[in-house]
Amino acid sequence: MFKPDRGQQTTIRYWVNQPCWTQVEIIQTSEITSSVTRVRLLKDWTSRPAGFNTLEWDGRDDEGQIVTPGSYMVRVEATHGETARNAF
């Protein structure tokens, strides 16, 4: 379990097979409903080369507050000019 209140950080590494635009978010899903909540926008739409990309997350939300311990997911959206594709 990720515990940023204890100083933990995490490295996010993802791969794209060709140059594209990507957006990377930290999200949290609900176990009770089908809702998805964005916790942090790590990287807004940015042009990326093909290959691996790496980002660090310090465990803070969009307001700069440390998130509570729990499970979080990374959502990477990529587009080459068509509708964006999601990858969790």
Salt bridges, closest charged atoms under 4 A:
GLU25 OE2 - ARG38 NH1 3.72
GLU25 OE1 - ARG75 NE 2.86
ASP58 OD1 - ARG40 NH1 2.88
ASP58 OD2 - ARG60 NE 3.84
ASP62 OD2 - ARG38 NH2 3.04
